[in-house]
Amino acid sequence: MSIAKKRPVFTMLSIVMIGMIIMLSNNSIINMLIPTIVRDLKINLSTAQWLSTGFILVCGVLVPLSAYLVRRFTYKQLFHCSLVIFIVGSFICGLSTSFSFLFIGRIIQSIGTGISMPLALNIITDVFPISKRGTVMGIYGLGLILAPAVAPSLGGLFISFLDWHILFLIMGIFEVLVLIGSFVFFKYRNEVIKLKFDTLGFIYSTLGFGFLLYGISTENIIILVLSALILAIFVKHCLNQKDNALLNVNCFKDFNFSYALIINIIFTMAMYSGMLLMPMYLQNIRGFSPMNAALLLLPGSLVMGLLGVFTGRIYDRYGIKYLAIIGSLIMCSVTFMFSHLSMNTSQHHIMFIYLVRSIGVASVISPIASAGLVTINRDMFPDANALTNTIKQISGSVGSSLSVVVMSIASSHSTINNINLRSLHGINIAFLFMTFLALISVILAIFYKKRIK
């Protein structure tokens, strides 16, 4: 009987997923806590935003390192290490009385999260056969999508009754329970290889991806150009290193992997832009409270996560082509509908079209990741997973930043006098821009191979 059919494997994966969901929820909740933290610690908003920006930067530079880590250490060692680091960071945050202390705790949390994030994906590709991978990737996507979707609502609810310090302590306690459970249920042991660490490659990677994420968040052109130069040097270094490279960038020579990754990038950009623009529309223009805005979008987010398991099964049976076409068409048409928002758009209409848009995202986002790995050699799985995770994280940041830039340009060039209507015009234009991106994914999906054996 295949190991994928054995219950302990699913139990082990569930433990990893629970730990990862808590870590990802932690960064989503912080956005709900920032106003209270600003007031309690007497800091300004731009300073407080570094609690989120710093977390994302550290995670971003650690993900490329995962290809080396999963070869050099066992999954169990890495998971335990990530949990212990995150728990320490959570308790530091929970006991902090100053911004400096809190920021240190957040950076420590991000190190644990950065180590943990690629683990589930590597376990899936290492343990489960291709015929089952779509379904399991759907389960993986369930946690990946539900965590940031549900966390803001829960954070808003908790902050109404509890001090923000308590939330960090609760997350730390939950991860302690996960750590205890992992000692009992984490039985799988992967092969490890004693590799020489590519120190120079890690320096290039850290500087390149770090500057890139920082440049995107600050919209600094000089930093972005600098990051592009460093990443070009990093790629050349990896190609010259061959067997000892931090990342095997030869994955990009696989046409199927690169083709699927392009579609994945477009969908990730569209998904994150929608997650940013809709709360801005509801809160800043329509005057909804953060809690009410989160609850209005929650059904769509829940459907996006839950439907991932179903679409994963469809992918396992029929392949990616028709899923990609249908999902891209839904994404394109519904995003276009969002470009016609008004001050009088009903809540039910917003909830419905956001829910339909979520169906389109769920039809593609996890299955396309599985399809991209089908033709990758098994020994390159860690590199392909690291590249996919890194590029998706960058794509999310690019999508959010691009939508804000387009919105700002459209608003500033509008002749409308009313500030809310001018901002609304900018949001509609940003959604229209994302519609054109979604249209590209439709064209790419049409020319995708029906099924790769």
Rosetta blueprint (number, residue, H / E / L):
1 M L
2 S L
3 I H
4 A H
5 K H
6 K L
7 R H
8 P H
9 V H
10 F H
11 T H
12 M H
13 L H
14 S H
15 I H
16 V H
17 M H
18 I H
19 G H
20 M H
21 I H
22 I H
23 M H
24 L H
25 S H
26 N H
27 N H
28 S H
29 I H
30 I H
31 N H
32 M H
33 L H
34 I H
35 P H
36 T H
37 I H
38 V H
39 R H
40 D H
41 L H
42 K L
43 I L
44 N L
45 L H
46 S H
47 T H
48 A H
49 Q L
50 W H
51 L H
52 S H
53 T H
54 G H
55 F H
56 I H
57 L H
58 V H
59 C H
60 G H
61 V H
62 L H
63 V H
64 P H
65 L H
66 S H
67 A H
68 Y H
69 L H
70 V H
71 R H
72 R H
73 F L
74 T L
75 Y H
76 K H
77 Q H
78 L H
79 F H
80 H H
81 C H
82 S H
83 L H
84 V H
85 I H
86 F H
87 I H
88 V H
89 G H
90 S H
91 F H
92 I H
93 C H
94 G H
95 L L
96 S L
97 T L
98 S L
99 F H
100 S H
101 F H
102 L H
103 F H
104 I H
105 G H
106 R H
107 I H
108 I H
109 Q H
110 S H
111 I H
112 G H
113 T H
114 G H
115 I H
116 S H
117 M L
118 P L
119 L H
120 A H
121 L H
122 N H
123 I H
124 I H
125 T H
126 D H
127 V H
128 F L
129 P L
130 I H
131 S H
132 K H
133 R H
134 G H
135 T H
136 V H
137 M H
138 G H
139 I H
140 Y H
141 G H
142 L H
143 G H
144 L H
145 I H
146 L H
147 A H
148 P H
149 A H
150 V H
151 A H
152 P H
153 S H
154 L H
155 G H
156 G H
157 L H
158 F H
159 I H
160 S L
161 F L
162 L L
163 D L
164 W H
165 H H
166 I H
167 L H
168 F H
169 L H
170 I H
171 M H
172 G H
173 I H
174 F H
175 E H
176 V H
177 L H
178 V H
179 L H
180 I H
181 G H
182 S H
183 F H
184 V H
185 F H
186 F L
187 K L
188 Y L
189 R L
190 N L
191 E L
192 V L
193 I L
194 K L
195 L L
196 K L
197 F L
198 D L
199 T H
200 L H
201 G H
202 F H
203 I H
204 Y H
205 S H
206 T H
207 L H
208 G H
209 F H
210 G H
211 F H
212 L H
213 L H
214 Y H
215 G H
216 I H
217 S H
218 T H
219 E L
220 N L
221 I H
222 I H
223 I H
224 L H
225 V H
226 L H
227 S H
228 A H
229 L H
230 I H
231 L H
232 A H
233 I H
234 F H
235 V H
236 K H
237 H H
238 C H
239 L H
240 N H
241 Q H
242 K H
243 D H
244 N H
245 A L
246 L L
247 L L
248 N L
249 V H
250 N H
251 C H
252 F H
253 K H
254 D L
255 F H
256 N H
257 F H
258 S H
259 Y H
260 A H
261 L H
262 I H
263 I H
264 N H
265 I H
266 I H
267 F H
268 T H
269 M H
270 A H
271 M H
272 Y H
273 S H
274 G H
275 M H
276 L H
277 L H
278 M H
279 P H
280 M H
281 Y H
282 L H
283 Q H
284 N H
285 I H
286 R L
287 G L
288 F L
289 S L
290 P H
291 M H
292 N H
293 A H
294 A H
295 L H
296 L H
297 L H
298 L H
299 P H
300 G H
301 S H
302 L H
303 V H
304 M H
305 G H
306 L H
307 L H
308 G H
309 V H
310 F H
311 T H
312 G H
313 R H
314 I H
315 Y H
316 D H
317 R H
318 Y H
319 G L
320 I L
321 K H
322 Y H
323 L H
324 A H
325 I H
326 I H
327 G H
328 S H
329 L H
330 I H
331 M H
332 C H
333 S H
334 V H
335 T H
336 F H
337 M H
338 F H
339 S L
340 H L
341 L L
342 S L
343 M L
344 N L
345 T L
346 S L
347 Q H
348 H H
349 H H
350 I H
351 M H
352 F H
353 I H
354 Y H
355 L H
356 V H
357 R H
358 S H
359 I H
360 G H
361 V H
362 A H
363 S H
364 V H
365 I H
366 S H
367 P H
368 I H
369 A H
370 S H
371 A H
372 G H
373 L H
374 V L
375 T L
376 I L
377 N L
378 R H
379 D H
380 M H
381 F H
382 P H
383 D H
384 A H
385 N H
386 A H
387 L H
388 T H
389 N H
390 T H
391 I H
392 K H
393 Q H
394 I H
395 S H
396 G H
397 S H
398 V H
399 G H
400 S H
401 S H
402 L H
403 S H
404 V H
405 V H
406 V H
407 M H
408 S H
409 I H
410 A H
411 S H
412 S H
413 H L
414 S L
415 T L
416 I L
417 N L
418 N L
419 I H
420 N H
421 L H
422 R H
423 S H
424 L H
425 H H
426 G H
427 I H
428 N H
429 I H
430 A H
431 F H
432 L H
433 F H
434 M H
435 T H
436 F H
437 L H
438 A H
439 L H
440 I H
441 S H
442 V H
443 I H
444 L H
445 A H
446 I H
447 F L
448 Y L
449 K L
450 K L
451 R L
452 I L
453 K L
